[in-house]
Amino acid sequence: MNDLRLPPEDRGLSPCTGWTRAHWEAVADHWLLTARRHASPDGGLITPPGRPSAAGIRSDGIEGFARSFLTAAPLLAGRAEDPHDHAGWYARGLAAAMAPDGPDRWGRAIGVDEIKQWNGTPQPIVEAANLAFGLAVCRAQLWDRLDEKLRDQTADWLTHHAVKHGSDNNWLLFTAVIEAFLTSAGYDVPGGHAQEDVDVFESWYLGDGWYNDGPIGPTTGHGNRVDHYNSWVIHPFLWQWYQLSEQAVERREQYLRRLGEFADSYALLFAADGSPLHQGRSLTYRHAVLGGLWTAALAGVGSESAGATRRLASGVLRRFTVELGAAVDGPPSLGWSSRQFLPMCQVYSGPGSPYFAGMGFLGLAAPADHPLWTEPEQPQPSERADRGDCVRTLHAVGWVIRSGDGVVQIANHASDHVIDPATGSGDPHYASVGYSTHTAPGVGDAWIAGVDGQLALIDEWGRASRREGLRGTVTGERWAASWYRPRMGGVDVPGARVVALSILHQGIELRAHLVTAPPGWTVREGSFAVAGAQEPVAEGTAIRGDDVSVELTPLHGWTGSGVARFQGGNAFGEYSATPYLTAEPVAGLPTTYVSAHRLGRDSVGSVPVTIAVTADCLVATWDDGRRDEFVLGELFG
């Protein structure tokens, strides 16, 4: 039953969305009261119905408690009153969790019989970090009011996890923040390694405010793990670390500059209707995408006004709540909208995992009289871009971002989540050359087929190679390029090589590929997958759905075309369709293929570019007078 009650819209204060702080508080209260329905009798475990994670059901219960607390903490910190006694409820649940012999006990060192190992480390490290993060946010409202015994018990449990070594990625920040909170609360952490871990993580800084989520690979140049984790873990936890620790002022100031740069570029990745970019893992966290933007606003960095930040954030929350129905009739599902969609989830995601969306409520930590809540809404970057066509290259990340026609898209030429190109296996949420706010990559059978967002080589049995293990990236104004060796079954296709180039200009993405293929193989390029509740309509290589349209136009080298349709393989709807082009290459001879991809919410139009191709040289002349010239074979030597 839908018991979410929203207050009236205020189009004076919020002319773009109508949403105010009262709407945010109403949604947060709804999430928290819904979570209580799935709590154990003593409140120390919260386990909504759903598929258990790889860590097991006990870990899932801890996860539900700690992650839902991410919603409660900023709400408590920024609201003058606590009408639903969230502070008391979580204090009682924490007491049950810390009781050494109680049924809800989390245990100082729960064994692998109750908490399975994930990636060689126990999942509760993450939940300990979420608890510490939340306690730091609402220290005065909860932590300081706990009795000394419960504080000591909680500190002991947190210390046990602070000294562990997690995965070699954003997990380093989890233990760092646990240790920093404990130290700030007056507890010693023997064996702590927070400073060392933060130093390591800072070495993964790429530029433009973005971090690689792990060691930067020696053959990828830019690294290959870039996604929303920058916003929902990396920046919030680094910000908390620098707030709690005794770092030198210069180091803190350097980080805050990076945070501001990140917020400025990241804000470009949200469409005017509130849709975020659908790329990367853990997407079931949904509006946790706002974490980095709230963090920057709370820190007072970045160039966006408070009104523009709130407009963007309210648009995202409104999109997920009103339009997609997420967590309206129950707890947030393992999916994107209201329905469960497990193919987009990872094995570490359990029924409590989506509560990490609580990071998206972080702005509530600012009180009601803060400019975030009192300034009138201002247009967000994509709205300003929709008055024209805005393109920006994130050189350090290897992305080109385009905003226009109601949609934001990226050309991705660096991130593939394959650490070692020689042994990697690929991931549909990283492997595509293109992602957007209104399309999702195909999963399941659609991913096996390898059509959308791929330049694939097809063997005589119809099997497609993968775009994985990018070997190099170069970028320029409005363009980016990469190269890779197509792989099949974890092995390079013999003699195959692909150089890919994307130019985003005048509302389209011009894609050029220089392809070397062995005898007997076919070349195939797929565009974006359009998905919805009904079958998308195809007119040649133009696909029209309920919310978005895509048109794929062959410009050079392509001789055939088609539309690939799938059912049950897309987070945006039951039915999906992807236009594609095909050609028969000359074996062993590098061949150039060029196409135009137009993605938007309105009807498609003519292609605003004329091209000339001579061998591997591409000259593109645009209707507005721009001229691009590339020798594809010389981009990477």
C-alpha positions as CSV (number, residue, x, y, z in Angstrom):
1,M,0.0,0.0,0.0
2,N,1.3,3.4,-0.9
3,D,1.5,5.5,2.3
4,L,3.9,8.1,0.9
5,R,2.3,11.5,1.3
6,L,3.9,14.4,-0.3
7,P,3.2,18.1,0.6
8,P,1.9,20.5,-2.0
9,E,4.4,21.8,-4.6
10,D,5.9,25.2,-4.2
11,R,6.5,26.7,-7.7
12,G,7.6,30.0,-6.2
13,L,10.6,28.7,-4.3
14,S,11.1,25.8,-6.7
15,P,9.9,26.8,-10.2
16,C,11.6,23.9,-11.9
17,T,10.5,20.9,-9.8
18,G,8.1,22.3,-7.2
19,W,9.9,20.3,-4.5
20,T,11.2,21.7,-1.3
21,R,12.9,20.5,1.9
22,A,9.4,19.3,3.0
23,H,9.3,16.9,0.1
24,W,12.8,15.5,0.9
25,E,11.8,15.0,4.6
26,A,8.6,13.3,3.6
27,V,10.4,10.8,1.3
28,A,13.2,10.2,3.9
29,D,10.6,9.5,6.7
30,H,8.8,7.2,4.3
31,W,12.0,5.2,3.6
32,L,12.8,4.9,7.3
33,L,9.4,3.9,8.4
34,T,9.2,1.3,5.7
35,A,12.6,-0.1,6.7
36,R,11.2,-0.6,10.3
37,R,8.6,-3.0,8.9
38,H,11.4,-5.3,7.9
39,A,13.4,-5.1,11.1
40,S,13.9,-7.9,13.7
41,P,11.8,-7.5,16.9
42,D,14.7,-5.8,18.7
43,G,15.6,-3.6,15.6
44,G,19.3,-4.6,15.2
45,L,18.8,-6.2,11.8
46,I,16.8,-5.0,8.8
47,T,16.2,-7.6,6.1
48,P,13.7,-6.7,3.4
49,P,12.5,-9.6,1.2
50,G,14.6,-10.4,-1.8
51,R,17.5,-12.4,-3.0
52,P,20.3,-12.8,-0.4
53,S,23.7,-11.4,-1.3
54,A,26.9,-13.5,-1.6
55,A,27.8,-12.5,2.0
56,G,24.7,-14.3,3.4
57,I,21.5,-13.3,5.3
58,R,23.2,-12.2,8.5
59,S,25.3,-9.8,6.7
60,D,22.3,-8.6,4.7
61,G,20.5,-7.7,8.0
62,I,23.5,-5.6,9.2
63,E,23.6,-4.0,5.8
64,G,19.9,-3.0,5.9
65,F,20.4,-1.4,9.3
66,A,23.6,0.5,8.5
67,R,22.6,1.7,5.1
68,S,19.1,2.8,6.1
69,F,20.9,4.8,8.8
70,L,22.6,6.8,6.0
71,T,19.1,8.3,5.4
72,A,18.4,8.8,9.1
73,A,21.7,10.5,9.9
74,P,21.4,13.7,7.8
75,L,17.7,13.9,8.5
76,L,18.5,14.0,12.3
77,A,21.4,16.4,11.8
78,G,19.5,19.0,9.8
79,R,15.9,18.8,11.3
80,A,15.1,20.7,14.5
81,E,12.7,18.0,15.7
82,D,12.4,14.2,15.4
83,P,8.7,13.5,15.2
84,H,9.2,9.8,14.4
85,D,11.9,9.2,17.0
86,H,14.4,8.0,14.5
87,A,17.2,8.7,16.9
88,G,15.6,6.6,19.6
89,W,14.8,3.8,17.2
90,Y,18.3,3.5,15.8
91,A,19.8,3.8,19.3
92,R,17.7,0.8,20.5
93,G,18.6,-1.2,17.4
94,L,22.3,-0.4,17.9
95,A,22.0,-1.6,21.5
96,A,20.5,-4.9,20.3
97,A,23.2,-5.2,17.7
98,M,26.0,-4.7,20.2
99,A,24.5,-7.0,22.9
100,P,27.0,-9.9,23.1
101,D,24.4,-12.7,23.5
102,G,21.3,-11.2,21.9
103,P,19.6,-12.6,18.8
104,D,20.5,-9.5,16.8
105,R,24.2,-9.5,17.8
106,W,26.5,-8.3,15.1
107,G,29.5,-9.8,17.0
108,R,32.9,-8.4,17.3
109,A,34.2,-11.1,14.9
110,I,31.4,-13.0,13.4
111,G,32.7,-16.2,11.8
112,V,32.5,-17.3,8.2
113,D,29.7,-19.6,9.1
114,E,27.4,-16.5,9.6
115,I,29.2,-13.9,7.4
116,K,30.6,-15.4,4.1
117,Q,33.7,-13.9,2.7
118,W,33.3,-11.6,-0.3
119,N,36.4,-10.8,-2.4
120,G,38.4,-12.3,0.5
121,T,37.1,-9.7,3.1
122,P,34.0,-9.6,5.2
123,Q,31.2,-7.4,3.9
124,P,30.5,-5.8,7.3
125,I,33.6,-3.6,6.8
126,V,31.4,-1.6,4.5
127,E,28.6,-1.5,6.9
128,A,30.9,-0.4,9.7
129,A,32.0,2.4,7.5
130,N,28.4,3.4,6.7
131,L,27.6,3.4,10.5
132,A,30.7,5.5,11.3
133,F,29.9,7.9,8.5
134,G,26.3,8.3,9.7
135,L,27.4,8.7,13.3
136,A,29.8,11.5,12.3
137,V,27.0,13.3,10.5
138,C,24.6,13.2,13.4
139,R,27.0,13.0,16.3
140,A,25.2,15.5,18.5
141,Q,21.8,13.9,17.8
142,L,22.7,10.3,18.4
143,W,26.3,9.3,19.3
144,D,26.7,11.9,22.1
145,R,23.4,10.7,23.6
146,L,24.3,7.1,23.9
147,D,25.2,5.7,27.3
148,E,28.9,5.2,27.8
149,K,28.7,1.4,27.7
150,L,26.9,1.3,24.3
151,R,29.5,3.8,22.9
152,D,32.3,1.6,24.1
153,Q,30.7,-1.5,22.7
154,T,30.1,0.2,19.3
155,A,33.6,1.6,19.3
156,D,35.0,-1.9,19.9
157,W,33.0,-3.3,17.0
158,L,34.1,-0.5,14.7
159,T,37.7,-0.9,15.8
160,H,37.6,-4.6,14.9
161,H,36.8,-3.6,11.3
162,A,38.9,-0.4,11.1
163,V,42.2,-2.4,11.3
164,K,41.2,-4.9,8.5
165,H,42.4,-4.6,5.0
166,G,39.6,-4.5,2.4
167,S,39.7,-4.6,-1.4
168,D,42.2,-2.6,-3.2
169,N,39.7,0.1,-4.3
170,N,37.1,2.4,-2.6
171,W,37.2,0.0,0.3
172,L,40.4,1.7,1.5
173,L,38.2,4.7,2.4
174,F,35.8,2.6,4.5
175,T,38.4,1.6,7.0
176,A,40.0,5.1,6.9
177,V,36.7,6.8,7.8
178,I,36.0,4.2,10.6
179,E,39.4,5.0,12.1
180,A,39.0,8.7,11.7
181,F,35.6,8.7,13.4
182,L,36.9,6.6,16.3
183,T,39.9,8.9,16.8
184,S,37.7,12.0,16.7
185,A,35.5,10.4,19.4
186,G,38.5,9.8,21.7
187,Y,39.3,6.1,21.0
188,D,42.6,4.7,20.1
189,V,42.9,2.4,17.1
190,P,46.0,0.2,17.5
191,G,47.1,-1.1,14.1
192,G,45.1,1.5,12.2
193,H,46.3,2.3,8.7
194,A,44.0,5.1,7.6
195,Q,46.7,7.6,6.7
196,E,48.5,5.0,4.6
197,D,45.3,4.0,2.8
198,V,44.3,7.5,2.0
199,D,47.8,8.2,0.6
200,V,47.4,5.2,-1.7
201,F,43.9,6.3,-2.8
202,E,45.1,9.8,-3.5
203,S,47.7,8.3,-5.8
204,W,44.8,7.1,-8.0
205,Y,43.7,10.7,-8.8
206,L,43.1,11.2,-12.5
207,G,42.2,14.8,-12.9
208,D,39.1,17.0,-13.4
209,G,38.2,16.0,-9.9
210,W,37.8,12.3,-10.7
211,Y,39.5,9.3,-9.2
212,N,40.2,5.8,-10.5
213,D,38.6,3.2,-8.3
214,G,41.7,1.2,-7.9
215,P,45.3,1.1,-9.2
216,I,45.8,2.7,-12.5
217,G,46.6,0.0,-15.1
218,P,50.0,0.2,-16.8
219,T,48.5,-0.3,-20.3
220,T,45.4,1.8,-20.1
221,G,46.9,5.2,-19.5
222,H,43.9,6.7,-17.7
223,G,43.0,3.7,-15.7
224,N,39.8,1.8,-16.3
225,R,37.4,2.0,-13.3
226,V,35.5,5.2,-13.5
227,D,31.8,5.5,-12.6
228,H,29.3,6.8,-10.0
229,Y,31.5,5.4,-7.2
230,N,33.2,8.8,-7.4
231,S,30.0,10.4,-6.2
232,W,28.5,7.9,-3.8
233,V,31.6,6.7,-2.0
234,I,34.9,8.3,-3.0
235,H,34.1,12.0,-2.5
236,P,31.7,11.7,0.5
237,F,34.1,9.4,2.3
238,L,37.2,11.4,1.4
239,W,35.4,14.6,2.5
240,Q,34.5,12.9,5.8
241,W,38.1,11.8,6.3
242,Y,39.5,15.2,5.8
243,Q,36.9,16.7,8.2
244,L,37.6,14.2,10.9
245,S,41.4,13.7,10.6
246,E,44.2,16.0,11.6
247,Q,45.5,16.5,8.0
248,A,47.7,19.5,7.0
249,V,45.6,22.4,5.8
250,E,47.3,22.3,2.4
251,R,46.3,18.7,1.8
252,R,42.7,19.4,2.8
253,E,42.6,22.5,0.6
254,Q,43.9,20.4,-2.3
255,Y,41.2,17.9,-1.8
256,L,38.5,20.5,-1.6
257,R,39.6,22.0,-5.0
258,R,39.3,18.5,-6.5
259,L,35.9,18.1,-5.0
260,G,34.8,21.4,-6.5
261,E,36.1,20.4,-9.9
262,F,34.4,17.1,-9.7
263,A,31.0,18.6,-8.8
264,D,31.2,21.0,-11.7
265,S,31.8,18.2,-14.3
266,Y,29.6,15.6,-12.7
267,A,26.6,17.9,-12.7
268,L,26.7,17.7,-16.5
269,L,25.7,14.0,-16.3
270,F,22.1,14.6,-15.3
271,A,19.2,15.2,-17.8
272,A,16.7,17.9,-17.1
273,D,14.0,15.4,-16.2
274,G,16.2,14.0,-13.3
275,S,17.6,11.0,-15.1
276,P,21.2,10.2,-14.1
277,L,23.7,8.5,-16.4
278,H,23.1,4.7,-16.5
279,Q,26.7,3.4,-16.4
280,G,28.9,1.4,-14.0
281,R,28.1,-1.0,-11.2
282,S,25.9,-0.9,-8.1
283,L,23.3,1.1,-10.0
284,T,20.6,-0.1,-7.7
285,Y,21.9,2.6,-5.3
286,R,19.9,5.0,-7.5
287,H,19.9,8.6,-6.1
288,A,23.1,7.9,-4.1
289,V,24.5,9.5,-7.3
290,L,23.8,12.8,-5.6
291,G,26.3,12.1,-2.8
292,G,29.2,14.0,-4.4
293,L,27.1,17.0,-5.3
294,W,25.7,17.3,-1.8
295,T,29.2,16.9,-0.4
296,A,30.5,19.7,-2.5
297,A,27.5,21.9,-1.6
298,L,28.1,21.2,2.2
299,A,31.8,22.0,1.8
300,G,31.0,25.2,-0.1
301,V,33.0,24.3,-3.2
302,G,32.1,24.2,-6.9
303,S,30.7,26.8,-9.2
304,E,27.0,25.8,-9.1
305,S,24.7,27.9,-7.0
306,A,22.8,26.4,-4.1
307,G,19.6,26.8,-6.0
308,A,21.0,24.9,-9.0
309,T,22.3,22.1,-6.8
310,R,18.9,21.7,-5.1
311,R,17.1,21.8,-8.5
312,L,19.3,19.0,-9.8
313,A,18.9,16.9,-6.7
314,S,15.2,17.4,-6.4
315,G,14.8,16.5,-10.0
316,V,16.6,13.2,-9.4
317,L,14.7,12.3,-6.3
318,R,11.4,13.3,-8.0
319,R,12.3,11.2,-11.0
320,F,12.9,8.0,-9.0
321,T,10.0,8.6,-6.7
322,V,7.2,10.0,-8.8
323,E,8.0,8.8,-12.3
324,L,9.8,5.5,-11.6
325,G,8.0,4.6,-8.4
326,A,11.1,3.4,-6.6
327,A,10.5,2.6,-2.9
328,V,7.0,4.1,-3.0
329,D,5.0,0.9,-2.2
330,G,7.7,-0.9,-0.2
331,P,11.5,-1.0,0.3
332,P,13.7,-0.1,-2.6
333,S,14.0,-3.1,-4.9
334,L,17.1,-4.6,-6.4
335,G,16.6,-2.8,-9.7
336,W,16.3,0.7,-11.3
337,S,12.6,1.6,-11.1
338,S,10.0,0.0,-8.9
339,R,10.4,-3.5,-10.3
340,Q,13.1,-5.9,-9.4
341,F,15.7,-6.4,-12.1
342,L,18.4,-8.7,-10.9
343,P,20.4,-8.9,-14.2
344,M,21.7,-5.4,-13.5
345,C,22.8,-6.3,-10.0
346,Q,26.0,-7.8,-8.7
347,V,26.4,-10.8,-6.4
348,Y,27.3,-8.6,-3.5
349,S,24.0,-6.8,-3.7
350,G,21.4,-8.1,-1.2
351,P,17.9,-6.9,-0.3
352,G,19.3,-4.2,2.0
353,S,21.9,-2.9,-0.5
354,P,19.6,-0.4,-2.2
355,Y,19.4,1.5,1.1
356,F,22.8,2.9,0.2
357,A,20.6,5.4,-1.7
358,G,20.6,7.1,1.7
359,M,23.8,8.8,0.6
360,G,21.5,10.8,-1.7
361,F,19.8,12.3,1.3
362,L,23.0,13.9,2.5
363,G,21.9,17.4,1.8
364,L,19.3,17.1,4.6
365,A,22.3,17.6,7.0
366,A,22.1,21.3,6.0
367,P,19.5,23.0,8.2
368,A,16.3,24.4,6.9
369,D,17.7,28.0,6.8
370,H,20.7,26.9,4.7
371,P,20.9,28.4,1.1
372,L,20.5,24.9,-0.2
373,W,16.9,25.1,1.0
374,T,16.1,28.8,0.9
375,E,17.5,29.9,-2.4
376,P,15.1,29.7,-5.4
377,E,15.8,26.9,-7.8
378,Q,18.1,27.8,-10.8
379,P,18.4,25.8,-14.0
380,Q,20.9,22.9,-13.8
381,P,23.6,22.5,-16.5
382,S,21.6,20.2,-18.8
383,E,18.7,22.7,-18.8
384,R,21.0,25.4,-19.8
385,A,22.5,23.1,-22.4
386,D,19.1,22.2,-23.8
387,R,18.9,25.7,-25.1
388,G,21.6,24.6,-27.5
389,D,24.0,21.7,-27.7
390,C,26.7,21.5,-25.0
391,V,29.7,19.2,-25.3
392,R,32.6,18.9,-22.9
393,T,35.6,16.5,-22.9
394,L,36.8,15.1,-19.5
395,H,40.3,14.6,-20.7
396,A,41.5,12.8,-17.5
397,V,38.6,10.4,-17.6
398,G,38.5,9.7,-21.3
399,W,34.8,10.7,-21.7
400,V,33.1,13.2,-24.0
401,I,29.8,14.5,-22.6
402,R,27.0,15.8,-24.7
403,S,23.8,17.5,-23.3
404,G,20.9,18.3,-25.6
405,D,17.5,17.3,-26.8
406,G,16.5,16.3,-23.3
407,V,19.2,13.6,-23.1
408,V,22.8,13.4,-21.7
409,Q,25.2,10.9,-23.4
410,I,28.8,10.1,-23.1
411,A,31.4,8.6,-25.4
412,N,33.4,6.3,-23.2
413,H,37.0,5.7,-24.3
414,A,38.8,4.8,-21.1
415,S,36.6,3.0,-18.5
416,D,36.0,-0.7,-19.0
417,H,36.5,-2.2,-15.5
418,V,39.0,-4.7,-16.9
419,I,42.1,-4.4,-14.7
420,D,44.4,-6.6,-16.9
421,P,43.6,-6.5,-20.6
422,A,45.3,-9.8,-21.0
423,T,42.9,-11.7,-18.7
424,G,39.8,-9.4,-18.3
425,S,36.2,-10.5,-18.9
426,G,34.3,-7.3,-19.5
427,D,31.1,-5.8,-18.1
428,P,28.1,-4.4,-20.1
429,H,28.0,-1.4,-17.8
430,Y,31.6,-0.4,-18.7
431,A,32.3,-2.0,-22.1
432,S,30.1,0.2,-24.3
433,V,31.4,3.1,-26.2
434,G,28.2,5.0,-25.4
435,Y,26.0,5.5,-22.4
436,S,23.2,7.9,-21.7
437,T,20.6,9.0,-19.2
438,H,17.7,7.5,-21.2
439,T,19.2,4.1,-22.3
440,A,20.7,1.1,-20.5
441,P,23.1,-1.5,-21.8
442,G,21.8,-4.9,-22.6
443,V,22.4,-7.6,-20.1
444,G,21.8,-11.4,-20.1
445,D,21.3,-12.6,-23.7
446,A,21.6,-9.1,-25.0
447,W,25.1,-8.8,-23.5
448,I,26.1,-12.2,-24.9
449,A,24.9,-11.1,-28.3
450,G,27.2,-8.0,-27.9
451,V,25.2,-5.6,-30.1
452,D,24.5,-2.3,-28.3
453,G,27.5,0.1,-27.9
454,Q,29.9,-2.4,-29.5
455,L,32.1,-2.7,-32.5
456,A,32.2,-6.5,-32.7
457,L,33.7,-9.0,-34.9
458,I,31.3,-11.9,-35.7
459,D,32.7,-15.4,-36.4
460,E,31.2,-18.0,-38.7
461,W,29.0,-19.4,-35.9
462,G,27.5,-15.9,-35.1
463,R,29.5,-15.3,-31.9
464,A,30.5,-11.7,-31.2
465,S,33.8,-10.5,-29.9
466,R,34.0,-8.2,-26.9
467,R,35.3,-4.6,-26.5
468,E,37.4,-5.1,-23.4
469,G,40.8,-4.2,-22.2
470,L,41.3,-0.8,-23.8
471,R,45.0,-0.4,-24.6
472,G,45.2,3.4,-24.9
473,T,43.1,6.6,-24.9
474,V,43.6,10.1,-26.4
475,T,41.3,13.0,-26.2
476,G,40.7,16.4,-27.7
477,E,38.1,19.1,-27.9
478,R,34.7,17.3,-28.4
479,W,36.4,14.0,-29.3
480,A,38.1,11.0,-27.8
481,A,39.7,7.8,-29.2
482,S,40.8,4.4,-27.9
483,W,42.2,1.2,-29.2
484,Y,41.8,-2.5,-28.2
485,R,42.2,-6.0,-29.4
486,P,38.8,-7.7,-29.7
487,R,38.5,-10.7,-27.5
488,M,36.3,-13.8,-27.5
489,G,36.2,-16.3,-24.6
490,G,38.9,-14.4,-22.8
491,V,41.3,-14.7,-25.8
492,D,42.4,-12.1,-28.4
493,V,40.9,-12.7,-31.8
494,P,44.0,-13.6,-33.9
495,G,45.3,-10.6,-36.0
496,A,42.4,-8.3,-34.9
497,R,42.7,-4.7,-33.9
498,V,40.3,-1.8,-33.6
499,V,40.9,1.9,-33.3
500,A,37.7,3.8,-32.3
501,L,37.0,7.5,-32.5
502,S,34.0,9.5,-31.3
503,I,33.3,13.1,-32.3
504,L,30.3,14.7,-30.6
505,H,29.1,17.8,-32.4
506,Q,25.8,19.4,-33.6
507,G,23.6,16.9,-31.8
508,I,25.2,13.7,-33.1
509,E,28.1,11.3,-32.3
510,L,30.2,10.6,-35.3
511,R,31.9,7.2,-34.8
512,A,34.8,6.0,-36.9
513,H,36.5,2.7,-36.6
514,L,39.7,1.4,-38.2
515,V,39.3,-2.4,-38.1
516,T,41.7,-5.2,-38.8
517,A,39.9,-8.5,-39.0
518,P,41.0,-12.1,-39.8
519,P,39.5,-14.1,-42.8
520,G,35.8,-15.1,-42.5
521,W,34.7,-12.6,-39.9
522,T,32.0,-9.9,-40.2
523,V,32.2,-6.5,-38.7
524,R,29.1,-5.2,-36.8
525,E,28.5,-1.9,-35.0
526,G,25.5,-1.3,-32.7
527,S,24.1,1.9,-31.4
528,F,22.1,2.6,-28.2
529,A,19.4,0.1,-27.0
530,V,16.0,1.7,-26.8
531,A,13.8,-0.1,-24.2
532,G,10.3,0.2,-22.7
533,A,7.2,-1.6,-21.6
534,Q,6.1,-2.1,-25.3
535,E,8.1,-3.1,-28.3
536,P,10.0,0.0,-29.7
537,V,9.1,0.9,-33.2
538,A,11.7,0.5,-35.9
539,E,11.8,2.4,-39.2
540,G,15.0,1.1,-40.9
541,T,17.8,1.9,-38.4
542,A,15.7,4.5,-36.6
543,I,14.2,3.2,-33.3
544,R,11.5,5.1,-31.4
545,G,10.5,4.3,-27.9
546,D,8.2,5.9,-25.4
547,D,10.9,8.1,-23.9
548,V,13.8,8.3,-26.4
549,S,14.7,7.8,-30.1
550,V,17.9,6.7,-31.7
551,E,18.9,6.8,-35.4
552,L,22.0,5.1,-36.8
553,T,23.2,6.3,-40.2
554,P,25.9,4.6,-42.2
555,L,28.4,7.1,-43.8
556,H,31.3,4.9,-45.0
557,G,32.2,1.3,-45.3
558,W,29.0,-0.3,-44.1
559,T,27.0,-2.5,-46.5
560,G,24.2,-4.0,-44.3
561,S,21.9,-3.1,-41.4
562,G,19.4,-4.6,-39.0
563,V,17.7,-4.3,-35.7
564,A,18.4,-6.6,-32.7
565,R,15.4,-7.2,-30.3
566,F,15.5,-8.7,-26.9
567,Q,13.1,-9.3,-24.1
568,G,13.9,-9.2,-20.4
569,G,17.4,-7.9,-21.0
570,N,17.2,-4.2,-20.2
571,A,16.7,-2.3,-16.9
572,F,14.6,0.4,-18.7
573,G,11.9,-1.9,-19.9
574,E,10.8,-5.5,-20.8
575,Y,11.4,-5.0,-24.6
576,S,14.5,-3.5,-26.2
577,A,15.7,-2.8,-29.7
578,T,19.1,-1.8,-31.1
579,P,19.9,-0.8,-34.6
580,Y,23.2,-2.1,-36.1
581,L,25.3,-2.0,-39.2
582,T,27.4,-4.7,-40.8
583,A,30.1,-5.2,-43.4
584,E,32.5,-7.9,-44.7
585,P,36.1,-6.7,-44.2
586,V,39.0,-7.5,-46.4
587,A,41.0,-10.0,-44.3
588,G,44.1,-8.5,-42.7
589,L,43.6,-5.1,-44.3
590,P,42.8,-2.2,-42.0
591,T,39.5,-0.8,-43.1
592,T,37.7,2.4,-42.1
593,Y,34.0,2.5,-41.1
594,V,32.1,5.6,-40.2
595,S,28.6,6.1,-38.9
596,A,26.4,8.8,-37.2
597,H,24.4,8.2,-34.0
598,R,21.7,10.6,-33.0
599,L,20.0,10.1,-29.6
600,G,17.3,12.3,-28.3
601,R,13.8,12.6,-26.9
602,D,12.4,14.4,-30.0
603,S,12.2,13.2,-33.5
604,V,15.5,12.6,-35.3
605,G,16.7,14.8,-38.1
606,S,19.3,15.0,-40.9
607,V,23.0,14.3,-40.4
608,P,24.8,17.7,-40.2
609,V,28.2,16.5,-41.5
610,T,29.9,15.5,-44.7
611,I,32.8,13.1,-44.6
612,A,35.6,12.0,-46.9
613,V,37.6,8.9,-46.3
614,T,40.9,7.9,-47.9
615,A,42.3,4.7,-46.5
616,D,42.6,5.5,-42.8
617,C,42.3,9.3,-43.2
618,L,38.9,10.8,-42.2
619,V,37.9,14.4,-43.0
620,A,34.6,15.5,-41.4
621,T,33.1,18.9,-42.5
622,W,30.2,20.1,-40.3
623,D,27.3,22.3,-41.3
624,D,28.5,25.0,-38.9
625,G,31.9,25.2,-40.6
626,R,33.9,23.0,-38.1
627,R,36.4,20.7,-39.8
628,D,37.9,17.5,-38.2
629,E,40.7,15.6,-39.8
630,F,42.2,12.4,-38.3
631,V,44.6,9.7,-39.6
632,L,43.2,6.8,-37.5
633,G,46.2,4.6,-38.0
634,E,48.5,7.2,-36.5
635,L,46.4,8.0,-33.3
636,F,48.2,5.2,-31.4
637,G,51.2,4.3,-33.6
